[in-house]
Amino acid sequence: MAYKINDDCISCGACADQCPVSAISEGDGKYVIDENTCIDCGACNGVCPVGAPNA
């Protein structure tokens, strides 16, 4: 199951820099994860200051 970014996202971009498969991009008001590309590794959750990415 791919990670998803919830509404707690503060658009800092820390998660996008850590994604090993470049599945995260800037969306409208928050970052978004392409669920077809996400490998469910959790790297994004580990660096997010607000814990916005969740499985």
N, C-alpha and C positions, 0 to 999 in steps of 0.2 A: 504494500500500500504506500503510495507516494505521500510525502509530506505536503502540508498546506500551510499557508501563512494566514494567521487570523488578524482581526482588526486591531490588535495591540501593536502592530507594526508601526515603527516610527520612521521608516524609509531611510535608515542610515546606510544600508548597502553592505554591512558586514557579512551577511549571509551569502550574498552573491559572490563575494571575493573568495569564500571558502568552498564553494560547490565544485567538486572535482569533475563534474560533467556539464557545467554551465547551464543548469536547468532553471536558474533563478534570474529574473529580469525585473526591471522597474516597471510597475504597472501604474494604474490610475489611483494615486494616493497611498499605495503600499506596494511592496514587492510581491511578485507572484512566482509560483513554481510550476513548471511544465510537468504535469504528472506522467507524461509519456517518456520523459527524459530522466526524471528523478530515479535514483537507485536506492533510495531509502537508507542512506548511510548515516544520517543524523549530524553531519558536519555543520550544517546551517544552524541547528538548534543549539549546538555547543558554543557558538560565538554570538548569538543574538542577545543583546542586553535586556530585552523584555520577554524573551521566550516565545516569540510569535510563531515560529515554525513548529508544527506539531504533526505527529504521525496519525 
